Amino acid sequence: MGIENFVKKRRYLFWSVKDVGQLSDSVIVESVLQYGDFDDVRKLIAILGRDQVARIFRRHLRQRRVNYDPRIAHYFTLFFRQHAKT
C-alpha cells in the first residue's frame, strides 16, 4: 500500500483537509501520530520507514509552535529514542 491509499483509507484523520491527495509527508505524520491509533502508526511506519517518521517528528518538535499534545510528544519522543536510528 502506498501513502496515497493509506491517506484515502483514513480520511477521518485528515478531517480538516479538502484535498487529501496534496498532503505532504510532514502533515501525514503529524496527523497520524496525533490522531491515529496504534495500527495507523504501524502502517505509516511500514510505508515511510521508522527513521523517516522519526526525523519528521523530531523536526516538528524543534519548531516554535508544536501541535502535538504534550503526552503524545512525550510518548513518541521515548518511542523513537528507543527504536529509531536517527
C-alpha positions in Angstrom: 0.0 0.0 0.0 1.3 3.4 -0.9 1.0 6.6 1.1 -1.9 7.8 -1.1 -4.0 4.7 -0.4 -3.1 4.9 3.3 -4.4 8.5 3.4 -7.6 7.8 1.4 -8.5 4.9 3.7 -8.0 7.1 6.8 -9.9 10.2 5.7 -11.1 10.6 9.3 -7.5 11.5 10.3 -7.5 14.4 7.8 -10.9 15.8 8.5 -9.7 19.4 8.1 -8.3 19.0 4.6 -10.5 19.0 1.5 -7.9 17.6 -1.0 -6.1 14.7 0.8 -4.1 14.0 -2.4 -1.9 17.0 -1.9 -0.8 16.3 1.6 2.9 16.3 2.4 4.6 13.6 4.4 5.0 16.1 7.2 1.3 16.7 7.5 0.5 13.0 7.3 3.0 12.1 10.0 1.6 14.8 12.3 -2.0 13.8 11.8 -1.3 10.1 12.3 0.8 10.4 15.4 -1.6 12.9 16.9 -5.0 11.4 16.0 -4.3 7.8 14.8 -4.4 4.6 16.7 -1.5 2.2 17.1 -2.4 0.3 13.9 -2.4 3.5 11.9 1.1 4.3 13.3 2.4 0.8 12.5 1.2 1.1 8.9 2.6 4.6 8.5 6.0 3.4 9.7 5.8 0.4 7.3 5.2 2.8 4.4 7.6 5.6 5.2 10.1 3.8 7.4 10.7 4.3 11.1 13.7 6.6 10.7 11.9 8.9 8.2 8.9 9.2 10.6 11.2 9.8 13.5 13.1 12.6 11.5 9.8 14.3 10.6 8.5 14.0 14.2 11.7 15.5 15.6 11.7 18.3 13.1 8.2 19.2 14.3 9.3 19.3 17.9 12.1 21.8 17.0 9.6 24.3 15.6 8.4 27.3 17.6 4.8 26.1 17.5 4.3 22.4 18.3 0.8 21.0 17.6 1.3 17.7 19.4 -0.5 17.1 22.7 2.3 17.0 25.3 1.5 13.4 26.2 1.7 12.3 22.5 5.0 14.2 22.1 6.5 12.6 25.2 5.4 9.1 24.2 6.8 9.3 20.6 10.0 11.0 21.9 10.6 7.9 24.0 9.5 5.5 21.3 11.7 6.9 18.6 14.7 7.3 21.0 14.4 3.6 21.7 13.5 2.3 18.2 14.9 4.8 15.5 18.5 5.2 14.4 18.3 8.9 13.8 
